[in-house]
Amino acid sequence: MSEWKEYKFSDFVDVNPTVILKQGSEYSFVEMKDLEDGKRFCYSKIERKLSSGAKFNEGDTLFARITPCMENGKICQVKGLKNNKGFGSTEFLVFRGKNNISDNDFVFYLSRWDEVRGFAESNFEGTSGRQRVPKNCFDNLNLELPPLQEQKTIVSILSSLDNKIDLMYRQNKTLEQIAETLFRQWFVEEAEEDWGIGTLADEFDFTMGQSPPSDSYNDEGNGKIFFQGRTDFDFRFPKIRMFTTQPSRFAKRFDTLISVRAPVGDMNMALDDCCIGRGLSAFRYLHNPDFYSYTYYKMRSLMQQIKLFEDNGTVFGSITRNDFKRLENIIPPKDLIEKFQKTTKPVDDKIFSNHNQITSLTRLRDTLLPKLMSGEVRVKI
């Protein structure tokens, strides 16, 4: 790797580059929650008047520097900024490529490399729970890195995978919107006056989670997949991070999972049989557990009622089994429910298929990234 050179990270990457913004003007604002683990890009959703915080340009990399955000992989390139400029949380470090030294997109992938993330974690400062990565710690990180043209070739490989992943994420969101629109049309807009009115328990069987002993948790794959709460929720399906050797309460494949502790009402679907902790409940259609599509979209339609328990006069919102059982529920005819399930099953099957491809492509990208960054795998320019 004779053409590769050793750099101090802060000589290769412009850390917190200068961005001139005008006081009193509105700019795109990026919140910590806009950054999602595994996603390359984050998008500005709101505009605010300029205040204190990190300042950045379109395409810069935002690197969460506070625990636990950094440990949860909140590192993204920012897009969708009004006039290509914006600002955000004070807990962001901003990374940018340097002219004739480093490619801006390469800097993003470099910042996701475990060599960089691990170094940052080893330099946390502050009290436990609120530790931060100091900006100047990157002055002490030395890496052997490729020339500019090879950086761009590496980016083309990794970004092609990310583009496919992003395409399928967007397709899944569109498919879900189609099914949700159909549900609203059939069961809300076209609801008949003579449909029965009952409770949630008249239509659904559900299980409230219970946490197994903490010493049974592991991340080596021993025992049953375990979800404590909504922390691992992603689009439609939760990410598998934890297992337990002493499972207590279970969700079945394709059960609808709902968070029952603050924040109440977040939803996902179980892709596999799993154990659920006290932060979750699992729902399935009482008369046919295979009607998972109907269950999922029906529960989404009830979210406004369920989320009322988020603010119930206590410090932390929660919803109990009895609360669920008492929720008022309009009960459609079973033949219409069956028709909806048959109609939307192909849509959900495509979402499942896309999810599996996303998982495979993500695994391939995450396997290639450290090999390309370290030079273990070389590319032809």
Residue, then its C-alpha position, 0 to 999 in steps of 0.5 A: m500500500s505504498e500509495w496510501k499515506e498515514y494521516k492524523f484524522s484531523d489533517f485528513v478530515d475537517v472537524n467542525p468546519t466553519v459555516i457562516l449563518k446569519q443570526g435571526s434567520e431561519y435555517s434547516f434544523v436537524e435533531m438527534k432523532d433524525l439520525e437513524d442507525g444503518k441509514r446513510f442520509c438524514y433529512s431536515k424536517i423543520e426550520r428554526k431561527l438560528s441558535s447555538g448548535a453545530k453548523f453544517n453544509e449539505g453533504d456533511t457528516l453528523f457524528a453524534r458525540i454523546t452517549p448513548c447516541m454515538e454508541n447507537g450508530k447515529i452517524c449520517q450525511v445530512k441532506g435536504l437543507k434549505n439553501n444547502k445550509g443548516f444547524g442542529s444539536t450541540e451534541f453533533l461533531v461535523f465532519r467534511g472532506k478537505n480539498n485535494i485530500s479527502d472525498n466528502d462521501f468517503v469521510f462519511y464511510l470512514s466515520r462509520w468504521d469501527e477504528v474511528r468509532g471505537f477510538a471516539e468511544s475510548n476517549f469519552e469524557g464526563t460523568s457516566g450516562r452523559q459522556r461526550v467525545p471531545k473534538n480534539c481527541f481526533d488529533n490523536l488518531n492516526l490512520e493509513l488512508p488511500p489517495l483521493q481517486e481510490q477513495k472515490t472508487i471505494v465510495s462507488i462500491l459502498s454507495s451502490l449498496d446504500n442506494k439499493i437499501d434506501l430504494m427498498y426502504r422507500q418502496n416499503k414505506t410506499l407499500e405500507q401507505i397503500a395498505e393503510t389507505l385501503f384500510r382507512q377506506w374500507f373500515v373508516e370511510e365506508a364503515e356501516e352504522d350497523w357494525g358492532i361496537g365492542t372492546l379490543a378484547d373482542e377482536f384480539d388476543f394479546t400478551m403483555g411482556q415480562s422481563p426475564p432475569s437480566d443475567s440471562y441477557n446476551d448478544e451471542g445468540n444464546g436462547k430466544i430473541f429478546f426485545q425489552g421495549r421499543t429501543d430496537f424498533d425500526f421500520r416495520f421490524p425490530k433489529i435483533r440485538m439481544f437474546t435471553t436464556q430464560p424467556s418468560r412472555f412470548a410473541k409469535r411470528f408476525d404479531t403486532l408489537i406495541s410499546v406500553r411504556a413511554p413512549v406509548g404506542d410505537m409499533n413494529m411487527a415480530l419477524d420471528d418468534c421472540c420473548i418480549g419484555r415489560g415495555l411491549s405487548a403483542f397482538r394477534y387476531l383472535h379468530n385467525p392468528d394468520f390475519y396479521s395484516y388486518t391486526y397490524y393496520k387495525m392497531r395503527s388505526l387505534m394509535q390515537q386512542i392508545k397514545l392518550f396513555e402517554d400523558n396520563g398524569t404520571v411522570f412516565g406514560s404507560i398502558t396496562r392490560n386492563d386499559f387495552k381490554r377496555l378500549e372501545n372498538i368498532i367490529p367489522p364483518k368477518d367476511l370483510i376482514e378476510k377480504f382485506q387480509k387476502t388483498t393486503k397479504p401480497v403487499d405485506d409479503k413484498i415488504f417482508s421480501n424487501h426487508n430480507q434483502i435490506t438485511s442481506l445488503t446491510r450485512l454485505r456493506d458492513t462486512l466490506l466497509p472495514k476491509l476497504m477502509s483498512g486496505e485488506v481489500r483493494v479496488k482497481i482505479 
